[in-house]
Amino acid sequence: MPKYEEIANIIRQRIKQGRYPANTLLPNQTDLVQEFNASRMTIKKAMTILTMEGLVLSRRGAGTKVLDHSFWDKSTAPADQYHGMSHDLADIGKTLSSKIIMFEVIFPTPEVKARLMLTEQQPVYQIIRLRIIDGINSVLEHTYMPVSLVPGLTDEVLKNSIYTYLKESLHLTFAGAFRNIQADKADEYDQAYLDCAPTDPVLEVEQVVYLDNGQPIEYSKSRNRYDRRGYTFLDVKNT
């Protein structure tokens, strides 16, 4: 991760935690350069990210003011990262809980078999979790994982963070992910657990995550209420 993104993440977290309250000024650029041992250009790029997110406003000669809220009115996630929802929401100060709708072991369907590069005889976990953000039903995750690659998966893990379990308990390393984001109509699960009307649109994020040896470890479809969660891509290469 570029240093300016790391700095933006730290300052964003401080804003969310109230260390830099709304309607106050951030430390001046000279102080930030010294604190983070970074160039003025790096600090400027970090401020650009926070400005584009609607968290701060910089004016020449007046400093950088912390705004009272981001202008994005829904929970968002970076479209090009896959740390897991627990990690993403912790960074922005939101609470996350999970309700297990389905957790069983099955033999893969042709679609799941192809996405995870398995044979018909290799069992997978079939998981459906309702993800509740700040007490609001927001995302319904349909996830498949090879049983052989994720031993010991339990209800307790599913109620918290699968990615933390994969990284810290199984010591797995990820190489990358493929994501396809598209609109869809609300299905029966969406209507039951996300309070969608039959005509409501749903934002579906289809994802395959790969280990560092090239083996797929997760195939999932996350169903997001259109008015409660979105995905963003921030391009600051030319700043």
Secondary structure by P-SEA (a helix, b strand, c coil): ccaaaaaaaaaaaaaaacccccccccccaaaaaaaacccaaaaaaaaaaaaaacccccccccccccccccccccccccccccccaaaaaaaabbbbbbbbcbbbbbcccaaaaaaacccccbbbbbbbbbbbccccccbbbbcccccccccccccccccccaaaaaccccccccccbbbbbbbbcccccccccccccccbbbbbbbbccccccccccbbbbbbbcccccbbbbbbcccc
